[in-house]
Amino acid sequence: MPIYEYICLDCNSLFDRLWPTIASAQEQPTCPECFGSSTRRKVSQVAVLGELGGLTPQERSASSAESAGSASYTPKEQIEKLQANRQRKREQGR
């Protein structure tokens, strides 16, 4: 049973719908807010959790906090090393 997200082009409301089959998902749903028929399916992110190979919400927030801390700055020594490597590659290419 697929679930898809939609946006109503009349009132800009976002909603989702669980369809019994993939074939039935080809129908155009009506908006639950304004009952308009001008709706379009959105491209949604896919979440895989836990044992299926993805991160749990707690793991994701811990990973994001760790990434934010380490990505906030690059040490001067590392920048100089990268610049030296780039220069060396340029000189070897000549």
C-alpha positions as YAML, in Angstrom:
chain: A
units: angstrom
residues:
- id: 1
  name: MET
  ca: [0.00, 0.00, 0.00]
- id: 2
  name: PRO
  ca: [1.73, 3.18, -1.15]
- id: 3
  name: ILE
  ca: [1.39, 6.48, 0.64]
- id: 4
  name: TYR
  ca: [1.96, 9.66, -1.33]
- id: 5
  name: GLU
  ca: [2.17, 13.33, -0.39]
- id: 6
  name: TYR
  ca: [0.20, 15.89, -2.36]
- id: 7
  name: ILE
  ca: [-0.10, 19.66, -2.59]
- id: 8
  name: CYS
  ca: [-3.33, 21.43, -3.44]
- id: 9
  name: LEU
  ca: [-2.76, 24.02, -6.15]
- id: 10
  name: ASP
  ca: [-5.88, 25.93, -5.07]
- id: 11
  name: CYS
  ca: [-5.20, 26.41, -1.32]
- id: 12
  name: ASN
  ca: [-1.52, 25.28, -1.03]
- id: 13
  name: SER
  ca: [-2.36, 22.75, 1.65]
- id: 14
  name: LEU
  ca: [-0.13, 19.68, 2.01]
- id: 15
  name: PHE
  ca: [-1.69, 16.28, 2.65]
- id: 16
  name: ASP
  ca: [-0.97, 12.60, 2.23]
- id: 17
  name: ARG
  ca: [-3.06, 9.68, 1.09]
- id: 18
  name: LEU
  ca: [-2.68, 5.96, 1.64]
- id: 19
  name: TRP
  ca: [-3.75, 4.05, -1.46]
- id: 20
  name: PRO
  ca: [-4.85, 0.37, -1.38]
- id: 21
  name: THR
  ca: [-2.86, -0.44, -4.55]
- id: 22
  name: ILE
  ca: [-0.32, 1.21, -6.83]
- id: 23
  name: ALA
  ca: [-2.85, 1.16, -9.66]
- id: 24
  name: SER
  ca: [-5.39, 3.09, -7.58]
- id: 25
  name: ALA
  ca: [-2.74, 5.72, -6.81]
- id: 26
  name: GLN
  ca: [-3.04, 6.89, -10.43]
- id: 27
  name: GLU
  ca: [-6.34, 8.58, -9.51]
- id: 28
  name: GLN
  ca: [-6.37, 12.31, -8.75]
- id: 29
  name: PRO
  ca: [-7.22, 12.85, -5.05]
- id: 30
  name: THR
  ca: [-9.30, 15.78, -3.84]
- id: 31
  name: CYS
  ca: [-7.96, 18.18, -1.25]
- id: 32
  name: PRO
  ca: [-9.27, 17.45, 2.27]
- id: 33
  name: GLU
  ca: [-9.19, 21.20, 3.12]
- id: 34
  name: CYS
  ca: [-10.95, 22.90, 0.20]
- id: 35
  name: PHE
  ca: [-12.21, 19.77, -1.64]
- id: 36
  name: GLY
  ca: [-10.57, 21.05, -4.82]
- id: 37
  name: SER
  ca: [-9.40, 18.66, -7.51]
- id: 38
  name: SER
  ca: [-6.29, 20.62, -8.54]
- id: 39
  name: THR
  ca: [-3.75, 18.51, -6.68]
- id: 40
  name: ARG
  ca: [-0.26, 17.38, -7.58]
- id: 41
  name: ARG
  ca: [1.89, 14.64, -6.07]
- id: 42
  name: LYS
  ca: [5.07, 15.84, -4.31]
- id: 43
  name: VAL
  ca: [8.44, 14.18, -4.37]
- id: 44
  name: SER
  ca: [9.02, 12.99, -0.81]
- id: 45
  name: GLN
  ca: [12.07, 11.94, 1.16]
- id: 46
  name: VAL
  ca: [12.32, 8.30, 2.03]
- id: 47
  name: ALA
  ca: [13.13, 7.31, 5.61]
- id: 48
  name: VAL
  ca: [14.66, 3.95, 6.46]
- id: 49
  name: LEU
  ca: [14.92, 3.31, 10.17]
- id: 50
  name: GLY
  ca: [16.69, 0.93, 12.54]
- id: 51
  name: GLU
  ca: [17.38, -2.61, 11.43]
- id: 52
  name: LEU
  ca: [16.56, -1.82, 7.81]
- id: 53
  name: GLY
  ca: [19.84, 0.02, 7.45]
- id: 54
  name: GLY
  ca: [19.03, 3.63, 8.26]
- id: 55
  name: LEU
  ca: [19.49, 5.73, 11.36]
- id: 56
  name: THR
  ca: [16.98, 6.05, 14.15]
- id: 57
  name: PRO
  ca: [15.88, 9.61, 14.99]
- id: 58
  name: GLN
  ca: [18.19, 9.61, 18.04]
- id: 59
  name: GLU
  ca: [21.16, 8.43, 15.96]
- id: 60
  name: ARG
  ca: [20.41, 11.02, 13.29]
- id: 61
  name: SER
  ca: [20.31, 13.92, 15.77]
- id: 62
  name: ALA
  ca: [23.55, 12.74, 17.43]
- id: 63
  name: SER
  ca: [25.23, 12.42, 14.04]
- id: 64
  name: SER
  ca: [23.99, 15.87, 12.97]
- id: 65
  name: ALA
  ca: [25.29, 17.48, 16.16]
- id: 66
  name: GLU
  ca: [28.68, 15.82, 15.70]
- id: 67
  name: SER
  ca: [28.85, 16.89, 12.04]
- id: 68
  name: ALA
  ca: [27.86, 20.46, 12.85]
- id: 69
  name: GLY
  ca: [30.61, 20.73, 15.46]
- id: 70
  name: SER
  ca: [33.35, 19.37, 13.23]
- id: 71
  name: ALA
  ca: [32.20, 21.16, 10.09]
- id: 72
  name: SER
  ca: [32.13, 24.59, 11.67]
- id: 73
  name: TYR
  ca: [35.85, 25.21, 11.12]
- id: 74
  name: THR
  ca: [38.87, 23.85, 9.25]
- id: 75
  name: PRO
  ca: [42.26, 24.13, 10.96]
- id: 76
  name: LYS
  ca: [44.79, 26.41, 9.26]
- id: 77
  name: GLU
  ca: [47.32, 23.55, 9.04]
- id: 78
  name: GLN
  ca: [44.85, 21.40, 7.12]
- id: 79
  name: ILE
  ca: [44.12, 24.23, 4.66]
- id: 80
  name: GLU
  ca: [47.83, 24.79, 4.08]
- id: 81
  name: LYS
  ca: [48.38, 21.07, 3.50]
- id: 82
  name: LEU
  ca: [45.54, 20.95, 0.95]
- id: 83
  name: GLN
  ca: [46.92, 24.00, -0.85]
- id: 84
  name: ALA
  ca: [50.42, 22.47, -0.96]
- id: 85
  name: ASN
  ca: [49.04, 19.21, -2.41]
- id: 86
  name: ARG
  ca: [47.11, 21.15, -5.06]
- id: 87
  name: GLN
  ca: [50.22, 23.14, -6.00]
- id: 88
  name: ARG
  ca: [52.31, 19.95, -6.22]
- id: 89
  name: LYS
  ca: [49.75, 18.34, -8.54]
- id: 90
  name: ARG
  ca: [49.76, 21.42, -10.77]
- id: 91
  name: GLU
  ca: [53.54, 21.33, -11.03]
- id: 92
  name: GLN
  ca: [53.54, 17.60, -11.85]
- id: 93
  name: GLY
  ca: [50.99, 18.17, -14.60]
- id: 94
  name: ARG
  ca: [53.19, 20.68, -16.48]
...
